[in-house]
Amino acid sequence: MKKRTGCMALLEQLAAEGTRYLFGNPGTVEEGFLDAMRDVPSLQYILGLHESVAVAMADGHARATRRPAFVQLHSSVGLGNGIGMLYQAKRGNSPLVVLSGEAGLAYDAMDAQMACDLVSMARPVTKWATRVVDPGSVLRVLRRAIKMASTPPMGPVFVALPMDVLDAPNDESVFPTPRLDTRSAPEPEAVKALAHLLAEAEQPLLIVGDGVAASGAQEELTRVAELLGAEVWGANSSEVNMDAAHPLFRGLLGHMFGKDSAAVVSRADAVLIAGTYVFPEVFPALSGVFRPGARVAHVDLDAYEIAKNFPVELGLVADPKRTLAALAEALSWMMTPALRAAAEQRLRSAREQREQEQTRASSPLFLRELAKRVGDEAIVFDEAITLSPEVTRALPGRRPGHYFQTRGGSLGVG
């Protein structure tokens, strides 16, 4: 009886994960893998004519489905061609699992055609990179990769798979990768401190990113913003973290220059950063972004990003949805009539400002006509970058899953 190979075991694992697509651009060392796919009809290979295209498609698919996407690249040259888009995926926290074929462990000493240290190539642009060197550990490593890619902070992972490892017999068991529950909530005292920090401010400001969308915290964020009458600005925000038509949503902070972000942030005497890092410009300010004496708090599941570049008074490693829900509840009973009146005045001023801006501003004719025709069901992927304000004026992102922007500085995911 013919024994199951590592190729078939790997494909069975992908099927157990509910995987429908494998994006890639194969080469000679992946022939056995592709042959084995004939026996797994539930899995479809999506061929890209260039590796960057394959990675970009997987990135977009992962963002749209909020599930890990799988990519197959060919040895050193294939991985090299995909590096730019892997950087995009890392900066954007896209859960990609990248599999790359190699000629085989037997040829390591030969320094042959396309030989390279793939793990070292991949490490700077991935959350985790490894190589399978034992035929009995293919699925163990794959499940570890899937777990790491899909656990916040999510990101791309890389697994090198030598051909002789995949061709060897494999008797590993197949079972779906466990999904970790990361919906942690902060301590009540920390929520109370955060509420005081924001409620007592005269000019509170919220800076949000895609960690809000990842946790499904749009409703909670909006409630907090309305309770405070606080402006909301996006930083590394490429999805619908708040309805773009809401008067308190002011758009994105600077893309190129830190001085543009500082012009906004320095007005606030209290700042809450949620689900993002600060600040994602090409030329960020090294200092002077926050007003002297401003109170700053940061909520994120990624502890690395909290206080990475600037000090914070309060840092909470917690799920944005649960934290913002608890914060809204604390604010609702903590705020005095005077504080509520001040917040309501800020909200009224924001509405008036939005109305004035809409009266003065006019999008290009092409975008106005496009907005009339696409309807509410359209999915917009905006890669205009510096011209994105023109796009969002005509086609504001209002519904989660229906509006995306590029992140990481790369083009092509749309």
MIRO-433280 format. One record per residue (C-alpha): residue number from 0; chain; x, y, z. Coordinates in nm, 3 decimals. Layout:
BEGIN
<NUM, 'A', <X, Y, Z>>
...
//
This chain:
BEGIN
<0, 'A', <0.000, 0.000, 0.000>>
<1, 'A', <0.138, 0.339, -0.103>>
<2, 'A', <0.227, 0.554, 0.194>>
<3, 'A', <0.100, 0.911, 0.230>>
<4, 'A', <0.370, 1.169, 0.155>>
<5, 'A', <0.433, 1.501, 0.322>>
<6, 'A', <0.278, 1.673, 0.018>>
<7, 'A', <-0.053, 1.498, 0.070>>
<8, 'A', <-0.041, 1.548, 0.448>>
<9, 'A', <0.012, 1.920, 0.397>>
<10, 'A', <-0.283, 1.942, 0.158>>
<11, 'A', <-0.503, 1.747, 0.399>>
<12, 'A', <-0.409, 1.999, 0.667>>
<13, 'A', <-0.505, 2.290, 0.444>>
<14, 'A', <-0.839, 2.122, 0.373>>
<15, 'A', <-0.896, 2.074, 0.747>>
<16, 'A', <-0.843, 2.447, 0.792>>
<17, 'A', <-1.126, 2.517, 0.549>>
<18, 'A', <-0.884, 2.661, 0.293>>
<19, 'A', <-1.035, 2.723, -0.051>>
<20, 'A', <-0.748, 2.889, -0.235>>
<21, 'A', <-0.373, 2.864, -0.263>>
<22, 'A', <-0.218, 3.168, -0.433>>
<23, 'A', <0.114, 3.121, -0.597>>
<24, 'A', <0.361, 3.087, -0.880>>
<25, 'A', <0.524, 2.741, -0.882>>
<26, 'A', <0.852, 2.600, -1.008>>
<27, 'A', <1.011, 2.262, -1.064>>
<28, 'A', <1.052, 2.165, -0.699>>
<29, 'A', <0.677, 2.210, -0.641>>
<30, 'A', <0.568, 1.963, -0.910>>
<31, 'A', <0.496, 1.684, -0.662>>
<32, 'A', <0.294, 1.922, -0.451>>
<33, 'A', <0.085, 2.035, -0.749>>
<34, 'A', <0.033, 1.674, -0.863>>
<35, 'A', <-0.103, 1.587, -0.520>>
<36, 'A', <-0.355, 1.873, -0.543>>
<37, 'A', <-0.553, 1.664, -0.794>>
<38, 'A', <-0.671, 1.454, -0.502>>
<39, 'A', <-0.793, 1.759, -0.306>>
<40, 'A', <-1.063, 1.910, -0.529>>
<41, 'A', <-1.180, 2.151, -0.257>>
<42, 'A', <-0.854, 2.345, -0.290>>
<43, 'A', <-0.806, 2.571, -0.593>>
<44, 'A', <-0.468, 2.702, -0.709>>
<45, 'A', <-0.480, 3.072, -0.807>>
<46, 'A', <-0.188, 3.134, -1.041>>
<47, 'A', <-0.016, 3.472, -1.043>>
<48, 'A', <0.206, 3.566, -1.335>>
<49, 'A', <0.452, 3.718, -1.087>>
<50, 'A', <0.514, 3.636, -0.725>>
<51, 'A', <0.436, 3.990, -0.608>>
<52, 'A', <0.093, 3.951, -0.768>>
<53, 'A', <0.033, 3.621, -0.590>>
<54, 'A', <0.126, 3.770, -0.252>>
<55, 'A', <-0.085, 4.079, -0.319>>
<56, 'A', <-0.389, 3.866, -0.403>>
<57, 'A', <-0.344, 3.666, -0.086>>
<58, 'A', <-0.307, 3.986, 0.116>>
<59, 'A', <-0.635, 4.122, -0.019>>
<60, 'A', <-0.811, 3.790, 0.036>>
<61, 'A', <-0.690, 3.770, 0.396>>
<62, 'A', <-0.811, 4.123, 0.466>>
<63, 'A', <-1.152, 4.064, 0.309>>
<64, 'A', <-1.218, 3.727, 0.477>>
<65, 'A', <-1.033, 3.798, 0.805>>
<66, 'A', <-0.881, 3.452, 0.782>>
<67, 'A', <-0.530, 3.329, 0.702>>
<68, 'A', <-0.448, 3.315, 0.332>>
<69, 'A', <-0.194, 3.071, 0.188>>
<70, 'A', <0.078, 3.153, -0.063>>
<71, 'A', <0.317, 2.921, -0.247>>
<72, 'A', <0.644, 3.068, -0.379>>
<73, 'A', <0.932, 2.904, -0.565>>
<74, 'A', <1.269, 2.890, -0.389>>
<75, 'A', <1.499, 3.193, -0.363>>
<76, 'A', <1.396, 3.376, -0.678>>
<77, 'A', <1.025, 3.335, -0.611>>
<78, 'A', <1.059, 3.451, -0.253>>
<79, 'A', <1.275, 3.741, -0.365>>
<80, 'A', <1.010, 3.855, -0.610>>
<81, 'A', <0.748, 3.850, -0.337>>
<82, 'A', <0.949, 4.038, -0.071>>
<83, 'A', <0.798, 4.381, -0.141>>
<84, 'A', <0.443, 4.261, -0.094>>
<85, 'A', <0.545, 4.060, 0.212>>
<86, 'A', <0.665, 4.387, 0.361>>
<87, 'A', <0.321, 4.532, 0.285>>
<88, 'A', <0.155, 4.237, 0.459>>
<89, 'A', <0.377, 4.273, 0.766>>
<90, 'A', <0.313, 4.645, 0.805>>
<91, 'A', <-0.057, 4.583, 0.754>>
<92, 'A', <-0.080, 4.280, 0.987>>
<93, 'A', <-0.221, 4.051, 0.718>>
<94, 'A', <-0.231, 3.685, 0.826>>
<95, 'A', <-0.045, 3.516, 0.540>>
<96, 'A', <0.114, 3.172, 0.549>>
<97, 'A', <0.386, 3.161, 0.284>>
<98, 'A', <0.519, 2.821, 0.175>>
<99, 'A', <0.833, 2.803, -0.036>>
<100, 'A', <0.978, 2.497, -0.204>>
<101, 'A', <1.344, 2.398, -0.208>>
<102, 'A', <1.537, 2.136, -0.402>>
<103, 'A', <1.605, 1.932, -0.087>>
<104, 'A', <1.810, 1.889, 0.226>>
<105, 'A', <2.037, 1.651, 0.042>>
<106, 'A', <2.166, 1.939, -0.170>>
<107, 'A', <2.245, 2.186, 0.109>>
<108, 'A', <2.622, 2.143, 0.076>>
<109, 'A', <2.625, 2.184, -0.303>>
<110, 'A', <2.549, 2.559, -0.329>>
<111, 'A', <2.350, 2.476, -0.640>>
<112, 'A', <2.115, 2.671, -0.866>>
<113, 'A', <1.871, 2.888, -0.664>>
<114, 'A', <2.024, 2.776, -0.334>>
<115, 'A', <1.988, 3.037, -0.063>>
<116, 'A', <1.914, 3.079, 0.307>>
<117, 'A', <1.540, 3.134, 0.258>>
<118, 'A', <1.467, 3.181, 0.626>>
<119, 'A', <1.716, 3.467, 0.650>>
<120, 'A', <1.565, 3.622, 0.337>>
<121, 'A', <1.213, 3.606, 0.477>>
<122, 'A', <1.278, 3.700, 0.840>>
<123, 'A', <1.285, 4.083, 0.800>>
<124, 'A', <0.944, 4.089, 0.628>>
<125, 'A', <0.759, 3.826, 0.831>>
<126, 'A', <0.639, 3.774, 1.185>>
<127, 'A', <0.808, 3.433, 1.198>>
<128, 'A', <1.017, 3.230, 0.953>>
<129, 'A', <1.134, 2.870, 0.971>>
<130, 'A', <1.238, 2.566, 0.770>>
<131, 'A', <1.110, 2.211, 0.805>>
<132, 'A', <1.401, 1.968, 0.829>>
<133, 'A', <1.224, 1.657, 0.959>>
<134, 'A', <0.962, 1.470, 0.752>>
<135, 'A', <0.763, 1.398, 1.067>>
<136, 'A', <0.718, 1.763, 1.160>>
<137, 'A', <0.555, 1.909, 0.849>>
<138, 'A', <0.208, 1.949, 1.000>>
<139, 'A', <0.332, 2.048, 1.342>>
<140, 'A', <0.525, 2.337, 1.190>>
<141, 'A', <0.241, 2.430, 0.955>>
<142, 'A', <-0.011, 2.451, 1.239>>
<143, 'A', <0.233, 2.661, 1.440>>
<144, 'A', <0.268, 2.894, 1.142>>
<145, 'A', <-0.110, 2.925, 1.103>>
<146, 'A', <-0.151, 2.997, 1.474>>
<147, 'A', <0.116, 3.267, 1.469>>
<148, 'A', <-0.017, 3.431, 1.153>>
<149, 'A', <-0.371, 3.454, 1.289>>
<150, 'A', <-0.296, 3.559, 1.648>>
<151, 'A', <-0.271, 3.935, 1.720>>
<152, 'A', <-0.059, 4.106, 1.624>>
<153, 'A', <-0.134, 3.917, 1.304>>
<154, 'A', <0.114, 3.904, 1.020>>
<155, 'A', <0.279, 3.694, 0.750>>
<156, 'A', <0.480, 3.386, 0.839>>
<157, 'A', <0.716, 3.183, 0.622>>
<158, 'A', <0.786, 2.810, 0.601>>
<159, 'A', <1.057, 2.663, 0.374>>
<160, 'A', <0.971, 2.310, 0.258>>
<161, 'A', <1.254, 2.108, 0.101>>
<162, 'A', <1.130, 1.869, -0.167>>
<163, 'A', <1.278, 1.557, -0.010>>
<164, 'A', <1.099, 1.638, 0.318>>
<165, 'A', <0.765, 1.662, 0.136>>
<166, 'A', <0.831, 1.348, -0.070>>
<167, 'A', <0.905, 1.139, 0.239>>
<168, 'A', <0.633, 0.929, 0.408>>
<169, 'A', <0.429, 1.122, 0.663>>
<170, 'A', <0.201, 0.974, 0.930>>
<171, 'A', <0.117, 1.292, 1.122>>
<172, 'A', <-0.243, 1.339, 1.234>>
<173, 'A', <-0.455, 1.611, 1.078>>
<174, 'A', <-0.670, 1.842, 1.289>>
<175, 'A', <-0.767, 2.210, 1.257>>
<176, 'A', <-0.532, 2.461, 1.410>>
<177, 'A', <-0.674, 2.589, 1.741>>
<178, 'A', <-0.772, 2.956, 1.731>>
<179, 'A', <-0.666, 3.155, 2.036>>
<180, 'A', <-0.912, 3.382, 2.214>>
<181, 'A', <-0.734, 3.715, 2.262>>
<182, 'A', <-1.033, 3.923, 2.372>>
<183, 'A', <-0.869, 4.034, 2.693>>
<184, 'A', <-1.022, 4.317, 2.899>>
<185, 'A', <-0.834, 4.565, 3.115>>
<186, 'A', <-0.874, 4.583, 3.490>>
<187, 'A', <-1.165, 4.802, 3.610>>
<188, 'A', <-0.924, 5.042, 3.780>>
<189, 'A', <-0.736, 5.090, 3.454>>
<190, 'A', <-1.062, 5.166, 3.271>>
<191, 'A', <-1.157, 5.415, 3.541>>
<192, 'A', <-0.819, 5.588, 3.508>>
<193, 'A', <-0.858, 5.603, 3.130>>
<194, 'A', <-1.206, 5.751, 3.163>>
<195, 'A', <-1.079, 6.023, 3.399>>
<196, 'A', <-0.790, 6.101, 3.167>>
<197, 'A', <-1.026, 6.166, 2.875>>
<198, 'A', <-1.336, 6.305, 3.047>>
<199, 'A', <-1.147, 6.588, 3.212>>
<200, 'A', <-0.985, 6.705, 2.888>>
<201, 'A', <-1.088, 7.024, 2.709>>
<202, 'A', <-0.966, 6.898, 2.370>>
<203, 'A', <-0.967, 6.515, 2.367>>
<204, 'A', <-0.849, 6.338, 2.055>>
<205, 'A', <-0.875, 5.977, 1.937>>
<206, 'A', <-0.618, 5.823, 1.701>>
<207, 'A', <-0.730, 5.488, 1.563>>
<208, 'A', <-0.608, 5.220, 1.327>>
<209, 'A', <-0.699, 4.882, 1.187>>
<210, 'A', <-0.682, 4.713, 1.525>>
<211, 'A', <-1.028, 4.863, 1.577>>
<212, 'A', <-1.164, 4.694, 1.263>>
<213, 'A', <-0.987, 4.369, 1.349>>
<214, 'A', <-1.170, 4.353, 1.682>>
<215, 'A', <-1.502, 4.476, 1.538>>
<216, 'A', <-1.498, 4.778, 1.767>>
<217, 'A', <-1.646, 5.039, 1.531>>
<218, 'A', <-1.967, 5.081, 1.732>>
<219, 'A', <-1.783, 5.109, 2.063>>
<220, 'A', <-1.536, 5.360, 1.919>>
<221, 'A', <-1.818, 5.577, 1.786>>
<222, 'A', <-1.993, 5.577, 2.122>>
<223, 'A', <-1.676, 5.684, 2.304>>
<224, 'A', <-1.613, 5.960, 2.050>>
<225, 'A', <-1.969, 6.091, 2.085>>
<226, 'A', <-1.962, 6.081, 2.464>>
<227, 'A', <-1.644, 6.291, 2.457>>
<228, 'A', <-1.723, 6.500, 2.151>>
<229, 'A', <-1.370, 6.405, 2.044>>
<230, 'A', <-1.229, 6.422, 1.693>>
<231, 'A', <-1.122, 6.086, 1.551>>
<232, 'A', <-0.820, 6.061, 1.319>>
<233, 'A', <-0.681, 5.754, 1.146>>
<234, 'A', <-0.319, 5.640, 1.162>>
<235, 'A', <-0.226, 5.325, 0.971>>
<236, 'A', <-0.600, 5.313, 0.918>>
<237, 'A', <-0.691, 5.142, 0.593>>
<238, 'A', <-1.031, 4.991, 0.674>>
<239, 'A', <-1.360, 5.123, 0.806>>
<240, 'A', <-1.273, 5.183, 1.169>>
<241, 'A', <-1.545, 5.449, 1.191>>
<242, 'A', <-1.809, 5.569, 0.948>>
<243, 'A', <-1.622, 5.824, 0.734>>
<244, 'A', <-1.939, 6.034, 0.708>>
<245, 'A', <-1.960, 6.081, 1.085>>
<246, 'A', <-1.892, 6.445, 1.175>>
<247, 'A', <-1.632, 6.346, 1.435>>
<248, 'A', <-1.427, 6.144, 1.187>>
<249, 'A', <-1.170, 6.385, 1.041>>
<250, 'A', <-0.975, 6.161, 0.806>>
<251, 'A', <-0.617, 6.035, 0.816>>
<252, 'A', <-0.312, 6.188, 0.976>>
<253, 'A', <-0.006, 6.267, 0.767>>
<254, 'A', <0.121, 6.011, 0.519>>
<255, 'A', <0.453, 6.169, 0.427>>
<256, 'A', <0.557, 6.423, 0.689>>
<257, 'A', <0.537, 6.418, 1.066>>
<258, 'A', <0.469, 6.790, 1.078>>
<259, 'A', <0.129, 6.728, 0.920>>
<260, 'A', <0.032, 6.489, 1.198>>
<261, 'A', <0.180, 6.716, 1.465>>
<262, 'A', <-0.037, 7.004, 1.344>>
<263, 'A', <-0.343, 6.798, 1.442>>
<264, 'A', <-0.221, 6.609, 1.746>>
<265, 'A', <-0.058, 6.905, 1.919>>
<266, 'A', <-0.399, 7.071, 1.963>>
<267, 'A', <-0.516, 6.802, 2.206>>
<268, 'A', <-0.464, 6.797, 2.581>>
<269, 'A', <-0.559, 6.426, 2.605>>
<270, 'A', <-0.505, 6.159, 2.341>>
<271, 'A', <-0.627, 5.801, 2.319>>
<272, 'A', <-0.449, 5.580, 2.066>>
<273, 'A', <-0.639, 5.260, 1.983>>
<274, 'A', <-0.542, 4.973, 1.755>>
<275, 'A', <-0.253, 5.138, 1.575>>
<276, 'A', <0.103, 5.260, 1.604>>
<277, 'A', <0.220, 5.619, 1.598>>
<278, 'A', <0.309, 5.757, 1.364>>
<279, 'A', <0.315, 5.587, 1.020>>
<280, 'A', <0.470, 5.862, 0.807>>
<281, 'A', <0.763, 5.829, 0.569>>
<282, 'A', <0.941, 6.117, 0.747>>
<283, 'A', <0.801, 6.105, 1.104>>
<284, 'A', <0.861, 6.375, 1.361>>
<285, 'A', <1.122, 6.276, 1.616>>
<286, 'A', <0.971, 6.495, 1.887>>
<287, 'A', <0.716, 6.766, 1.950>>
<288, 'A', <0.413, 6.576, 1.824>>
<289, 'A', <0.214, 6.602, 2.146>>
<290, 'A', <0.134, 6.923, 2.330>>
<291, 'A', <0.357, 6.971, 2.638>>
<292, 'A', <0.171, 6.824, 2.931>>
<293, 'A', <-0.075, 6.632, 2.714>>
<294, 'A', <-0.199, 6.308, 2.868>>
<295, 'A', <-0.158, 6.011, 2.636>>
<296, 'A', <-0.307, 5.661, 2.661>>
<297, 'A', <-0.267, 5.366, 2.424>>
<298, 'A', <-0.484, 5.054, 2.386>>
<299, 'A', <-0.365, 4.769, 2.162>>
<300, 'A', <-0.321, 4.393, 2.160>>
<301, 'A', <0.032, 4.450, 2.029>>
<302, 'A', <0.243, 4.543, 2.330>>
<303, 'A', <0.538, 4.624, 2.103>>
<304, 'A', <0.361, 4.927, 1.961>>
<305, 'A', <0.264, 5.083, 2.294>>
<306, 'A', <0.514, 5.354, 2.395>>
<307, 'A', <0.740, 5.241, 2.110>>
<308, 'A', <0.827, 5.595, 1.999>>
<309, 'A', <0.668, 5.827, 2.255>>
<310, 'A', <0.591, 5.789, 2.626>>
<311, 'A', <0.236, 5.723, 2.741>>
<312, 'A', <0.075, 5.781, 3.077>>
<313, 'A', <-0.144, 5.474, 3.048>>
<314, 'A', <-0.078, 5.168, 2.830>>
<315, 'A', <-0.331, 4.887, 2.811>>
<316, 'A', <-0.250, 4.560, 2.633>>
<317, 'A', <-0.611, 4.465, 2.571>>
<318, 'A', <-0.874, 4.405, 2.306>>
<319, 'A', <-0.997, 4.739, 2.164>>
<320, 'A', <-1.362, 4.627, 2.150>>
<321, 'A', <-1.383, 4.522, 2.513>>
<322, 'A', <-1.177, 4.818, 2.628>>
<323, 'A', <-1.379, 5.078, 2.438>>
<324, 'A', <-1.705, 4.920, 2.555>>
<325, 'A', <-1.590, 4.939, 2.917>>
<326, 'A', <-1.463, 5.293, 2.862>>
<327, 'A', <-1.798, 5.407, 2.721>>
<328, 'A', <-1.976, 5.259, 3.020>>
<329, 'A', <-1.739, 5.434, 3.262>>
<330, 'A', <-1.775, 5.767, 3.083>>
<331, 'A', <-2.154, 5.743, 3.084>>
<332, 'A', <-2.171, 5.745, 3.464>>
<333, 'A', <-1.859, 5.948, 3.535>>
<334, 'A', <-1.921, 6.260, 3.328>>
<335, 'A', <-2.082, 6.548, 3.515>>
<336, 'A', <-2.349, 6.771, 3.354>>
<337, 'A', <-2.081, 7.031, 3.284>>
<338, 'A', <-1.854, 6.777, 3.114>>
<339, 'A', <-2.147, 6.644, 2.909>>
<340, 'A', <-2.239, 6.995, 2.799>>
<341, 'A', <-1.880, 7.061, 2.685>>
<342, 'A', <-1.875, 6.732, 2.491>>
<343, 'A', <-2.208, 6.812, 2.325>>
<344, 'A', <-2.077, 7.153, 2.223>>
<345, 'A', <-1.773, 6.991, 2.062>>
<346, 'A', <-2.003, 6.753, 1.875>>
<347, 'A', <-2.220, 7.042, 1.751>>
<348, 'A', <-1.911, 7.229, 1.634>>
<349, 'A', <-1.792, 6.919, 1.447>>
<350, 'A', <-2.128, 6.891, 1.270>>
<351, 'A', <-2.117, 7.256, 1.167>>
<352, 'A', <-1.760, 7.221, 1.043>>
<353, 'A', <-1.849, 6.913, 0.837>>
<354, 'A', <-2.146, 7.093, 0.679>>
<355, 'A', <-1.927, 7.389, 0.586>>
<356, 'A', <-1.663, 7.163, 0.436>>
<357, 'A', <-1.920, 6.976, 0.229>>
<358, 'A', <-2.055, 7.305, 0.098>>
<359, 'A', <-1.710, 7.429, -0.006>>
<360, 'A', <-1.554, 7.104, -0.130>>
<361, 'A', <-1.621, 6.937, -0.462>>
<362, 'A', <-1.478, 6.609, -0.583>>
<363, 'A', <-1.356, 6.569, -0.943>>
<364, 'A', <-1.633, 6.502, -1.192>>
<365, 'A', <-1.511, 6.147, -1.256>>
<366, 'A', <-1.542, 6.055, -0.889>>
<367, 'A', <-1.883, 6.220, -0.856>>
<368, 'A', <-2.013, 6.024, -1.152>>
<369, 'A', <-1.854, 5.705, -1.026>>
<370, 'A', <-2.019, 5.750, -0.686>>
<371, 'A', <-2.361, 5.780, -0.853>>
<372, 'A', <-2.317, 5.454, -1.042>>
<373, 'A', <-2.149, 5.210, -0.803>>
<374, 'A', <-2.421, 5.202, -0.537>>
<375, 'A', <-2.399, 5.094, -0.174>>
<376, 'A', <-2.288, 4.736, -0.244>>
<377, 'A', <-1.960, 4.829, -0.413>>
<378, 'A', <-1.632, 4.726, -0.253>>
<379, 'A', <-1.383, 5.010, -0.296>>
<380, 'A', <-1.008, 4.958, -0.278>>
<381, 'A', <-0.844, 5.297, -0.270>>
<382, 'A', <-0.476, 5.311, -0.366>>
<383, 'A', <-0.471, 5.683, -0.444>>
<384, 'A', <-0.260, 5.752, -0.129>>
<385, 'A', <-0.197, 6.130, -0.147>>
<386, 'A', <-0.523, 6.180, -0.339>>
<387, 'A', <-0.724, 5.957, -0.109>>
<388, 'A', <-0.908, 6.255, 0.047>>
<389, 'A', <-1.060, 6.322, -0.296>>
<390, 'A', <-1.169, 5.960, -0.325>>
<391, 'A', <-1.313, 5.936, 0.024>>
<392, 'A', <-1.506, 6.261, -0.021>>
<393, 'A', <-1.695, 6.104, -0.310>>
<394, 'A', <-1.688, 5.744, -0.191>>
<395, 'A', <-1.667, 5.752, 0.190>>
<396, 'A', <-1.595, 5.426, 0.366>>
<397, 'A', <-1.904, 5.363, 0.573>>
<398, 'A', <-1.951, 4.986, 0.601>>
<399, 'A', <-1.689, 4.743, 0.731>>
<400, 'A', <-1.576, 4.511, 0.456>>
<401, 'A', <-1.669, 4.755, 0.180>>
<402, 'A', <-1.377, 4.996, 0.187>>
<403, 'A', <-1.003, 4.928, 0.195>>
<404, 'A', <-0.692, 5.136, 0.145>>
<405, 'A', <-0.337, 5.035, 0.077>>
<406, 'A', <-0.099, 5.008, 0.370>>
<407, 'A', <0.272, 4.964, 0.401>>
<408, 'A', <0.339, 5.191, 0.105>>
<409, 'A', <0.284, 4.925, -0.163>>
<410, 'A', <0.052, 4.930, -0.460>>
<411, 'A', <-0.130, 4.639, -0.622>>
<412, 'A', <-0.331, 4.469, -0.349>>
<413, 'A', <-0.652, 4.621, -0.484>>
//
